[in-house]
Amino acid sequence: MLVSFLCIIMTIVSYIIAKFIYKKSKLFILSPLIVAPVLLSSCIILLGVDYTDYDKGGRWLTNMLQPAVVGFAVPLYKYRAVLKKHMRVILVSMTSGAIVALASSGIYAHLVHLKNDYLLSLLPRSVTTPIAMVISADIGGVPTMTAIFVIVTGICGLILGPIIIRFFHIREKLAKGLLLGMGAHGAGTSKALEFGTEEGAAASLAMVVAALLTLIFAPIITPFILL
Protein backbone atom coordinates (compact mmCIF):
# COMPACT_ATOMS: atom_id res chain seq x y z
CA MET A 1 0.00 0.00 0.00
CA LEU A 2 2.84 2.38 0.90
CA VAL A 3 4.61 1.66 -2.40
CA SER A 4 1.42 2.38 -4.35
CA PHE A 5 0.94 5.68 -2.52
CA LEU A 6 4.55 6.68 -3.19
CA CYS A 7 4.04 5.85 -6.86
CA ILE A 8 1.11 8.27 -7.04
CA ILE A 9 3.25 11.00 -5.43
CA MET A 10 6.13 10.19 -7.77
CA THR A 11 3.85 10.52 -10.81
CA ILE A 12 2.45 13.88 -9.69
CA VAL A 13 5.89 15.27 -8.79
CA SER A 14 7.29 14.15 -12.17
CA TYR A 15 4.52 16.06 -13.94
CA ILE A 16 5.02 19.20 -11.82
CA ILE A 17 8.76 19.19 -12.56
CA ALA A 18 8.15 18.60 -16.27
CA LYS A 19 5.63 21.44 -16.40
CA PHE A 20 8.08 23.78 -14.65
CA ILE A 21 10.82 22.89 -17.14
CA TYR A 22 8.52 23.57 -20.11
CA LYS A 23 7.30 26.85 -18.64
CA LYS A 24 10.88 28.06 -18.33
CA SER A 25 12.15 26.79 -21.69
CA LYS A 26 9.05 26.98 -23.97
CA LEU A 27 10.71 24.30 -26.14
CA PHE A 28 8.26 21.76 -27.59
CA ILE A 29 10.87 19.02 -27.16
CA LEU A 30 10.61 19.65 -23.40
CA SER A 31 6.83 19.32 -23.32
CA PRO A 32 5.47 17.65 -20.14
CA LEU A 33 4.12 14.92 -22.43
CA ILE A 34 7.72 13.98 -23.20
CA VAL A 35 9.63 14.95 -20.06
CA ALA A 36 7.20 13.57 -17.43
CA PRO A 37 7.22 9.96 -18.76
CA VAL A 38 11.04 10.07 -19.06
CA LEU A 39 11.42 11.29 -15.47
CA LEU A 40 8.88 8.79 -14.17
CA SER A 41 10.37 5.85 -16.07
CA SER A 42 13.85 6.76 -14.83
CA CYS A 43 12.65 6.86 -11.22
CA ILE A 44 10.87 3.51 -11.53
CA ILE A 45 13.97 1.87 -13.02
CA LEU A 46 16.42 3.43 -10.53
CA LEU A 47 14.25 2.51 -7.53
CA GLY A 48 13.57 -0.98 -8.88
CA VAL A 49 9.81 -0.61 -8.58
CA ASP A 50 7.89 -3.44 -10.23
CA TYR A 51 5.33 -2.28 -12.80
CA THR A 52 2.57 -4.25 -11.06
CA ASP A 53 3.22 -2.30 -7.85
CA TYR A 54 3.31 0.97 -9.77
CA ASP A 55 0.07 0.17 -11.58
CA LYS A 56 -1.76 -0.32 -8.29
CA GLY A 57 -1.07 3.31 -7.48
CA GLY A 58 -1.13 4.67 -11.02
CA ARG A 59 -4.54 3.12 -11.58
CA TRP A 60 -6.05 5.64 -9.15
CA LEU A 61 -4.92 8.47 -11.40
CA THR A 62 -6.18 6.63 -14.49
CA ASN A 63 -9.59 6.13 -12.87
CA MET A 64 -9.76 9.86 -12.12
CA LEU A 65 -9.77 10.50 -15.88
CA GLN A 66 -13.31 9.12 -16.14
CA PRO A 67 -15.12 11.74 -13.98
CA ALA A 68 -12.85 14.40 -15.49
CA VAL A 69 -14.85 14.01 -18.72
CA VAL A 70 -17.68 15.92 -17.02
CA GLY A 71 -15.40 18.96 -16.94
CA PHE A 72 -15.61 19.18 -20.73
CA ALA A 73 -19.14 20.55 -20.35
CA VAL A 74 -17.69 23.74 -18.86
CA PRO A 75 -16.16 25.22 -22.05
CA LEU A 76 -19.26 24.17 -24.00
CA TYR A 77 -21.42 26.24 -21.65
CA LYS A 78 -18.97 29.09 -21.15
CA TYR A 79 -18.50 29.66 -24.88
CA ARG A 80 -21.97 28.64 -26.04
CA ALA A 81 -22.35 31.96 -27.90
CA VAL A 82 -19.23 31.21 -29.97
CA LEU A 83 -20.43 27.66 -30.61
CA LYS A 84 -23.84 28.88 -31.76
CA LYS A 85 -22.39 31.61 -33.99
CA HIS A 86 -19.98 29.30 -35.80
CA MET A 87 -22.00 26.09 -35.49
CA ARG A 88 -21.90 25.20 -39.19
CA VAL A 89 -18.14 25.76 -39.54
CA ILE A 90 -17.35 23.84 -36.36
CA LEU A 91 -19.58 20.86 -37.20
CA VAL A 92 -18.36 20.54 -40.79
CA SER A 93 -14.68 20.85 -39.89
CA MET A 94 -14.90 18.61 -36.84
CA THR A 95 -16.95 15.96 -38.64
CA SER A 96 -14.41 15.91 -41.46
CA GLY A 97 -11.55 15.81 -38.98
CA ALA A 98 -13.05 12.95 -36.94
CA ILE A 99 -13.73 10.82 -40.03
CA VAL A 100 -10.27 11.50 -41.50
CA ALA A 101 -8.62 10.69 -38.16
CA LEU A 102 -10.43 7.35 -37.88
CA ALA A 103 -9.91 6.43 -41.55
CA SER A 104 -6.21 7.42 -41.58
CA SER A 105 -5.61 5.37 -38.42
CA GLY A 106 -7.19 2.34 -40.08
CA ILE A 107 -5.23 2.81 -43.32
CA TYR A 108 -1.95 3.21 -41.46
CA ALA A 109 -2.65 0.14 -39.33
CA HIS A 110 -3.30 -1.96 -42.44
CA LEU A 111 -0.19 -0.63 -44.19
CA VAL A 112 2.06 -1.75 -41.33
CA HIS A 113 0.02 -4.96 -40.80
CA LEU A 114 -1.01 -4.30 -37.21
CA LYS A 115 -3.01 -6.96 -35.40
CA ASN A 116 -6.68 -6.19 -34.83
CA ASP A 117 -6.31 -5.35 -31.14
CA TYR A 118 -3.54 -2.86 -31.99
CA LEU A 119 -5.62 -1.46 -34.85
CA LEU A 120 -8.66 -0.95 -32.62
CA SER A 121 -6.44 0.66 -29.97
CA LEU A 122 -5.09 3.09 -32.57
CA LEU A 123 -8.45 4.24 -33.99
CA PRO A 124 -9.43 6.76 -31.24
CA ARG A 125 -5.93 8.33 -31.12
CA SER A 126 -7.24 11.81 -32.03
CA VAL A 127 -9.49 12.07 -28.98
CA THR A 128 -8.55 13.25 -25.50
CA THR A 129 -7.30 10.40 -23.29
CA PRO A 130 -10.29 9.64 -20.99
CA ILE A 131 -12.77 9.42 -23.87
CA ALA A 132 -10.28 7.65 -26.16
CA MET A 133 -9.82 4.92 -23.55
CA VAL A 134 -13.58 4.45 -23.23
CA ILE A 135 -14.01 4.24 -27.02
CA SER A 136 -11.10 1.80 -27.23
CA ALA A 137 -12.68 -0.50 -24.64
CA ASP A 138 -16.07 -0.34 -26.40
CA ILE A 139 -14.73 -1.33 -29.82
CA GLY A 140 -12.39 -4.05 -28.54
CA GLY A 141 -9.08 -2.21 -28.22
CA VAL A 142 -6.64 -2.02 -25.32
CA PRO A 143 -7.25 1.24 -23.38
CA THR A 144 -3.72 1.54 -21.94
CA MET A 145 -2.27 1.13 -25.43
CA THR A 146 -4.70 3.74 -26.73
CA ALA A 147 -3.42 6.17 -24.10
CA ILE A 148 0.09 5.81 -25.57
CA PHE A 149 -1.20 6.44 -29.11
CA VAL A 150 -3.06 9.53 -27.85
CA ILE A 151 0.11 10.91 -26.26
CA VAL A 152 2.14 10.33 -29.44
CA THR A 153 -0.60 12.02 -31.51
CA GLY A 154 -0.65 14.95 -29.08
CA ILE A 155 3.12 15.40 -29.31
CA CYS A 156 3.04 15.26 -33.14
CA GLY A 157 0.19 17.77 -33.22
CA LEU A 158 2.01 20.00 -30.77
CA ILE A 159 5.00 20.09 -33.13
CA LEU A 160 3.24 20.20 -36.51
CA GLY A 161 0.30 22.45 -35.58
CA PRO A 162 2.23 25.74 -35.21
CA ILE A 163 4.30 24.88 -38.32
CA ILE A 164 1.12 24.41 -40.39
CA ILE A 165 -0.34 27.65 -39.01
CA ARG A 166 2.78 29.59 -40.03
CA PHE A 167 3.21 27.85 -43.41
CA PHE A 168 -0.38 28.49 -44.53
CA HIS A 169 -0.49 31.95 -42.88
CA ILE A 170 -3.57 31.08 -40.84
CA ARG A 171 -4.62 34.24 -38.99
CA GLU A 172 -8.23 33.49 -38.02
CA LYS A 173 -8.31 32.74 -34.30
CA LEU A 174 -11.15 30.23 -34.60
CA ALA A 175 -9.28 28.32 -37.31
CA LYS A 176 -6.10 28.13 -35.20
CA GLY A 177 -8.02 26.81 -32.23
CA LEU A 178 -10.02 24.25 -34.20
CA LEU A 179 -6.85 22.99 -35.91
CA LEU A 180 -4.96 22.52 -32.65
CA GLY A 181 -7.95 21.13 -30.72
CA MET A 182 -8.78 18.56 -33.39
CA GLY A 183 -5.20 17.66 -34.25
CA ALA A 184 -3.68 17.45 -30.78
CA HIS A 185 -6.62 17.44 -28.28
CA GLY A 186 -5.40 18.40 -24.77
CA ALA A 187 -1.84 19.18 -25.83
CA GLY A 188 -3.17 21.26 -28.70
CA THR A 189 -5.51 23.16 -26.39
CA SER A 190 -2.58 24.06 -24.14
CA LYS A 191 -0.66 25.30 -27.18
CA ALA A 192 -3.70 27.24 -28.43
CA LEU A 193 -3.87 29.07 -25.10
CA GLU A 194 -0.34 30.30 -25.77
CA PHE A 195 -1.70 32.00 -28.92
CA GLY A 196 -4.59 33.60 -27.01
CA THR A 197 -7.74 33.01 -24.97
CA GLU A 198 -10.02 32.92 -28.03
CA GLU A 199 -7.81 30.31 -29.69
CA GLY A 200 -7.82 28.32 -26.44
CA ALA A 201 -11.61 28.49 -26.23
CA ALA A 202 -11.96 27.29 -29.84
CA ALA A 203 -9.52 24.44 -29.19
CA SER A 204 -11.46 23.38 -26.08
CA LEU A 205 -14.69 23.32 -28.07
CA ALA A 206 -13.00 21.42 -30.89
CA MET A 207 -11.67 18.83 -28.46
CA VAL A 208 -15.12 18.24 -26.96
CA VAL A 209 -17.00 18.16 -30.28
CA ALA A 210 -14.37 15.90 -31.87
CA ALA A 211 -14.68 13.50 -28.92
CA LEU A 212 -18.48 13.37 -29.23
CA LEU A 213 -18.30 12.81 -32.99
CA THR A 214 -15.70 10.07 -32.60
CA LEU A 215 -17.94 8.36 -30.04
CA ILE A 216 -20.63 8.28 -32.73
CA PHE A 217 -18.52 7.37 -35.77
CA ALA A 218 -16.03 4.89 -34.25
CA PRO A 219 -18.51 1.98 -33.85
CA ILE A 220 -19.90 2.67 -37.35
CA ILE A 221 -16.53 2.81 -39.12
CA THR A 222 -14.84 -0.03 -37.19
CA PRO A 223 -16.53 -2.97 -39.05
CA PHE A 224 -15.45 -1.53 -42.41
CA ILE A 225 -11.85 -1.02 -41.23
CA LEU A 226 -11.65 -4.62 -40.01
CA LEU A 227 -12.68 -6.03 -43.41
C-alpha positions, 0 to 999 in steps of 0.5 A: 500500500505504501509503495502504491501511494509513493508511486502516485506522489512520484507521478504527480511530482514528475509532472510538476517538474516537467511542467516547470521545465517547459514553462521556463524553456518553452521548447516543444521538445521539453513538453510535459508529455515527453519529459514527465514519462522520461522522469517517471520511467527513470525513477521507476527503473532506478528505484527498482519498482515493479510495474505491477506495484506501480500500476496499483497506485497509477490506476487511481490516477487513471480512474480519475480521468473518467469523472474528469470528462464531465469537466468538458461541459464547462467550455461548451457552456462558457463559450456557447455563444461562440459555438452557436455563432460558428455552429456550421463551420465547427460541425463541418470541420470537426466531422471531417476531422473525426472521419479523416482521423479514424480512416487514416488510423485504419489505413496506417494500421493496415499498411504496417500490418497491425493486429486487430487489437492494436488497430482498434487501440489506434483508432481513437488516437485523435481524442482526448485520453479519458474518452479515447480509452472508453471508445477503445474498450467499447470497440475491442481495443486495449485502453492503456495502449490507446493512451500511448497512441493519444500521447504520441498524436498529441506530441506530433500535433504540438510540433506540426500544428504551429508549423502548419499555421505559419506555413499556410499563414492562418490568422483566423483565431477560430481556425487556429483553435479548431486545428490545434484542438482537433489535431492534438486534443489536450496538448493542442488546447494548451498550445492554443492558449499560448496563442490567445484566450479565443484560440484556447476556447476554440480548441477546447470546443473542438476537443469536446466536439471531436470526442463526441463525434468520434464516439458516434462514428467509431462503432460505425466505421470499425466494421469496415476497417476490419474487413 
